[in-house]
Amino acid sequence: MSNHFDTAISWVACLFAALTAVTARLMRDLYKVSEQIPTDPLELRHWQRRRRWMIWSELAALPCFATISVASVIYLEVPVVLAVLIAIGLGGLGFGFLLNGLQAIIRKKLGIEP
């Protein structure tokens, strides 16, 4: 039973590690996008929607980042400290980068791209 408890604690640690990196990157991206709030009501709604979806898309990826990190501990016998660093790295790179990497790997396996 303690093995499952250790795995759960590792997963939560990786989740919070990824959260710190995602939060830092989101704050940088949100403040870099546009510093001035649009005055036009239509542009303001688009501006708010773009920012809201950027936040939700990144936060939705956090369980995936933690699961990948913990799976590397379980299946590849990576040290837990390295798993936390992997989670930080995945959080820093972002969900789009992860999807692009997966797409390249899948295409290569299927023989679509060299």
C-alpha positions as CSV (number, residue, x, y, z in Angstrom):
1,M,0.0,0.0,0.0
2,S,2.8,2.4,0.7
3,N,4.0,2.0,-2.9
4,H,0.7,3.5,-4.1
5,F,1.0,6.2,-1.5
6,D,4.5,7.1,-2.6
7,T,3.3,7.2,-6.2
8,A,0.5,9.5,-5.3
9,I,2.9,11.8,-3.4
10,S,5.3,11.8,-6.4
11,W,2.4,12.7,-8.7
12,V,1.3,15.6,-6.6
13,A,4.9,16.9,-6.3
14,C,5.2,16.7,-10.1
15,L,1.9,18.4,-10.5
16,F,3.0,21.3,-8.4
17,A,6.4,21.5,-10.1
18,A,4.7,21.7,-13.5
19,L,2.3,24.3,-12.1
20,T,5.1,26.6,-11.1
21,A,6.6,26.5,-14.5
22,V,3.3,26.9,-16.3
23,T,2.3,29.8,-14.1
24,A,5.6,31.6,-14.7
25,R,5.3,31.0,-18.5
26,L,1.6,32.1,-18.5
27,M,2.4,35.3,-16.6
28,R,5.2,36.1,-19.1
29,D,2.9,35.3,-22.1
30,L,-0.1,37.2,-20.7
31,Y,1.8,40.3,-19.9
32,K,3.7,40.1,-23.2
33,V,0.5,39.7,-25.4
34,S,-0.9,43.1,-24.9
35,E,-0.2,45.6,-22.1
36,Q,-3.0,47.9,-23.1
37,I,-6.6,46.8,-22.6
38,P,-8.6,47.5,-25.8
39,T,-11.2,50.3,-25.6
40,D,-13.5,48.8,-28.2
41,P,-16.0,46.4,-26.5
42,L,-15.7,43.8,-29.3
43,E,-11.9,43.8,-29.2
44,L,-12.1,43.7,-25.4
45,R,-14.2,40.5,-25.5
46,H,-11.8,38.9,-28.0
47,W,-8.8,40.0,-25.9
48,Q,-10.4,38.5,-22.7
49,R,-11.4,35.3,-24.5
50,R,-7.9,34.8,-25.9
51,R,-6.4,35.2,-22.5
52,R,-8.9,32.9,-20.8
53,W,-8.4,30.1,-23.3
54,M,-4.6,30.4,-23.1
55,I,-4.9,29.9,-19.3
56,W,-7.3,27.0,-19.5
57,S,-5.4,25.2,-22.2
58,E,-2.2,25.3,-20.2
59,L,-3.8,24.4,-16.9
60,A,-5.6,21.5,-18.5
61,A,-2.2,19.9,-19.4
62,L,-0.9,19.8,-15.9
63,P,-2.2,16.3,-15.0
64,C,-0.6,15.0,-18.3
65,F,2.7,16.5,-17.3
66,A,2.6,15.0,-13.9
67,T,1.6,11.6,-15.3
68,I,4.4,11.6,-17.8
69,S,6.9,12.4,-15.1
70,V,5.6,9.7,-12.7
71,A,5.4,7.1,-15.5
72,S,9.1,7.8,-16.1
73,V,9.8,6.9,-12.5
74,I,7.7,3.7,-12.6
75,Y,8.6,2.3,-16.0
76,L,12.0,3.8,-16.7
77,E,13.2,3.8,-13.1
78,V,14.1,7.4,-13.2
79,P,14.9,9.0,-9.8
80,V,12.0,11.0,-8.3
81,V,14.0,14.2,-8.3
82,L,14.6,13.9,-12.0
83,A,10.8,13.3,-12.5
84,V,10.1,16.6,-10.7
85,L,12.6,18.3,-13.0
86,I,11.0,16.6,-16.0
87,A,7.6,18.0,-14.9
88,I,9.1,21.5,-14.5
89,G,10.6,21.2,-18.0
90,L,7.3,20.0,-19.5
91,G,5.5,22.9,-17.8
92,G,8.0,25.4,-19.1
93,L,7.8,24.1,-22.6
94,G,4.0,24.0,-22.7
95,F,1.3,21.8,-24.1
96,G,1.7,22.9,-27.7
97,F,5.3,21.8,-27.7
98,L,4.3,18.4,-26.2
99,L,1.7,17.9,-28.9
100,N,4.1,18.8,-31.7
101,G,6.6,16.3,-30.3
102,L,4.0,13.6,-30.1
103,Q,2.9,14.3,-33.6
104,A,6.4,14.0,-34.9
105,I,6.9,10.7,-33.1
106,I,3.6,9.2,-34.3
107,R,4.3,10.3,-37.9
108,K,7.7,8.8,-37.8
109,K,6.3,5.5,-36.5
110,L,3.6,5.4,-39.1
111,G,6.2,6.2,-41.8
112,I,4.4,9.4,-42.9
113,E,7.5,11.5,-42.5
114,P,11.2,10.5,-42.6
